[in-house]
Amino acid sequence: MKTSVPWQDLEAVYAARIGDRARRQASVHEEQDLKFAAGRLAEGRAIGEFLAARFSGPVRVLDLGSGNGGVASGVANFAGMTVVALDHHLNFDLRCLCSETGLHVLQVVASGEALPFRGDAFTSVLCLETIEHVSRPALLGAEIIRVLRAGGLCMLTTPPRLKYLFRRDPHFGIPGLLALPDRLQRLVVTRVFRRTSDRDYDVQHIYCYAGSIARFFPGRKIFQGVGQPPSNKLAKVFWQIRQRFSWERLLIWKVDA
């Protein structure tokens, strides 16, 4: 697949940006964020390959909650991909990355609950590790469906609650945190472990069941996990259960009425 920048060059620049942050003194929570950020470019490359294999012609992609822009950059490196990175704040790591590589990613500062785009504007919307931070997910889901064109795809990832119930949670690294109600989670993170301040704490809800996420996306849609179910009937039942409670990625397709 044709790319704008050789991958090894893009990876080197991205690693240098992450490395600059890693050399600074960091809290436990910041170190958790750095580990997460380090893999974002590779994730963007994989998503770009996925989208290029499924859509022909120009592909317009909206990356909601784009963070440091690693995913947006990885997708934008594929020829034919136009990428908009949207977040509440302008990310200077992404701006510098684009400046140093010549990669083009349009950065927009806005809320996912009120997207500043016309309807049917995007081929794909990426909502990666974002919905758990949103206070009004029904508005987010409605906006995603509105800006997707017919036949378009929203790829959504969010940590399954049951997967981390008795493990370290994916945001703060506290064992068993997700076994607690949401309000107690906030108290434990901000007052007991002091991983972040009450003002900066932004985890709204970690979901147990894929269906509780599907209800936020109105209208006609196909909602499924990534991958194909096995042919064996018993194995298929277990596969379907896993997709509902311990998913990796969820796909929401907007189909014609």
ABEGO torsion letter per residue (X at the ends): XBBABBAAAAAAAAAAAAAAAAABBBBAAAAAAAAAAAAAAAAAAAAAAAAAAABBEBBBBBBBGAEAGAAAAAAAABBGBBBBBBBABBBAAAAAAAAAAGBBBBBBBBBAABBABBBGABABBBBBGAAAABABAAAAAAAAAAABBBGBBBBBBBBBAAAAAABBBAAAGBBGAAABBAAAAAAAAAAAAGABBAAABABABBBABAAAAAAABBEBBBBBBBEBBBABAAAAAAAAAAAAABBABBBBBBBBX
